[in-house]
Amino acid sequence: MSIGQLAEAAGVAAQTVRWYEQQGLLPDPARTEGGQRRYGSEALQRLTFIRHARELGLSLDDIRALLELADNPAAPCAEADDIIRRELAKVQEKITQLQALEREFTRMLEECPAGEVRHCRIIEILSDHAQCLHAEHPGPDDAPATRRRKGQTTAGG
């Protein structure tokens, strides 16, 4: 199939196919006498793998490593497990951060009287990072901030 046909079948742009070739994720295709790229079903399968892995948030380096493993079916899959364990840990950390953010936003809404802006706790909290009640996000210098609430100072922020 042509590059356009491959791209359409995989749901990507032809430019993306070329870029993956340049990155070494797709092997150089066969070419016609006129120099046009020609791809087989293996290229579609590999491109579909790459696209799915990218949709799941895997880096190109991780995808490259997984493709190398896929090219050696008798190799142990411990490296594949390690890659996914690392990604899982990142996802779990993001979930933790998002849950903390959800709690903080909920608290802001609960504390806001919904009256005039001059009494708005949302504006007040966002204006003074020290009023933030959780430590799951970085302070102004990407270091944990100190939080103060009603005269108390605690680490975190």
C-alpha positions in Angstrom: 0.0 0.0 0.0 1.1 3.6 -0.5 2.0 5.9 2.4 -1.4 7.6 2.1 -3.2 4.3 2.3 -1.1 3.2 5.3 -1.6 6.5 7.1 -5.4 6.3 6.5 -5.6 2.7 7.7 -3.7 3.5 10.9 -5.5 6.8 11.5 -2.4 9.1 11.2 -1.1 11.6 8.8 1.4 10.6 6.1 3.8 13.1 7.7 3.6 11.1 10.9 4.5 7.9 9.0 7.6 9.7 7.6 8.5 11.1 11.0 8.3 7.6 12.6 10.6 6.3 9.8 13.1 9.1 10.6 13.0 8.2 14.3 13.7 4.6 13.4 10.4 3.3 14.7 9.3 2.1 11.3 11.8 0.4 9.0 12.5 2.0 5.6 9.9 0.8 3.2 10.3 -0.8 -0.1 10.2 1.6 -3.0 8.8 1.5 -6.5 11.1 2.3 -9.5 9.6 5.8 -9.3 10.7 6.1 -5.6 7.3 5.8 -4.0 7.1 4.1 -0.7 5.3 0.7 -0.5 4.2 -0.9 2.8 2.9 -4.3 3.8 0.6 -5.4 6.6 3.6 -5.6 9.0 4.1 -1.8 8.6 0.4 -1.3 9.4 0.6 -3.6 12.5 3.8 -1.7 13.7 2.3 1.7 13.1 -0.9 0.7 14.9 1.3 -0.5 17.8 3.1 2.9 17.9 -0.1 4.9 17.7 -1.7 2.9 20.5 1.4 3.2 22.7 1.5 7.0 22.1 -2.2 7.3 23.0 -1.4 5.6 26.3 1.3 8.2 26.9 4.4 6.1 26.3 7.6 7.9 25.3 9.3 7.3 22.0 12.2 5.7 23.8 9.9 3.3 25.6 8.1 2.5 22.4 11.4 1.9 20.7 12.4 -0.5 23.5 9.0 -2.3 23.3 9.3 -2.6 19.5 12.8 -4.1 19.9 11.3 -6.6 22.3 8.5 -7.4 19.9 11.0 -8.1 17.2 12.6 -10.7 19.5 9.6 -12.9 20.6 11.8 -15.4 22.5 13.3 -12.7 24.7 12.1 -12.4 28.4 9.4 -9.8 28.9 10.9 -8.4 32.1 11.9 -5.2 30.3 8.4 -4.7 29.0 7.1 -5.2 32.5 9.5 -2.6 33.9 8.5 0.0 31.3 4.8 -0.4 32.1 5.5 -0.5 35.9 7.3 2.9 35.5 4.4 4.3 33.5 1.9 2.9 36.0 3.8 4.7 38.9 3.6 7.9 36.9 -0.1 7.5 36.3 -0.7 6.7 40.0 1.3 9.9 41.0 -0.8 12.0 38.6 -4.0 10.5 40.1 -2.8 11.4 43.5 -2.1 15.0 42.4 -5.4 15.3 40.6 -7.3 14.0 43.7 -5.5 16.6 45.8 -6.4 19.3 43.3 -10.0 18.1 43.4 -10.0 18.4 47.2 -8.5 21.9 47.0 -10.9 23.2 44.4 -13.9 21.7 46.4 -12.6 23.4 49.5 -12.3 26.7 47.7 -15.9 26.4 46.5 -17.2 25.4 49.9 -15.4 28.3 51.7 -16.5 30.9 49.1 -19.7 32.7 50.2 -20.6 33.4 46.5 -21.2 37.0 47.4 -18.9 39.9 46.3 -15.4 39.3 44.9 -13.9 41.3 47.8 -15.1 38.4 50.1 -14.2 35.6 47.6 -12.2 32.8 49.2 -11.2 31.5 45.8 -9.5 34.8 44.8 -8.0 35.0 48.3 -6.6 31.5 48.3 -5.2 31.8 44.7 -3.6 35.1 45.6 -1.8 33.6 48.6 -0.2 30.2 48.1 0.3 29.9 51.8 -3.4 29.4 52.3 -3.3 26.3 50.1 -4.0 23.2 52.3 -2.2 20.4 50.5 1.4 19.6 49.8 0.8 17.7 46.6 1.7 20.6 44.3 4.9 22.6 44.1 5.3 26.0 45.6 6.5 29.1 43.6 10.0 27.7 43.2 8.9 24.1 42.5 9.7 23.3 46.1 7.0 22.5 48.8 5.6 25.8 50.0 4.9 26.6 53.7 1.3 26.8 54.5 -0.3 29.0 57.1 -3.8 28.8 58.2 -5.1 30.9 61.1 -1.7 31.6 62.3 -0.3 28.0 62.1 2.7 27.2 60.0 3.3 23.7 58.8 5.5 22.1 56.1 3.7 21.4 52.8 1.5 23.6 50.9 
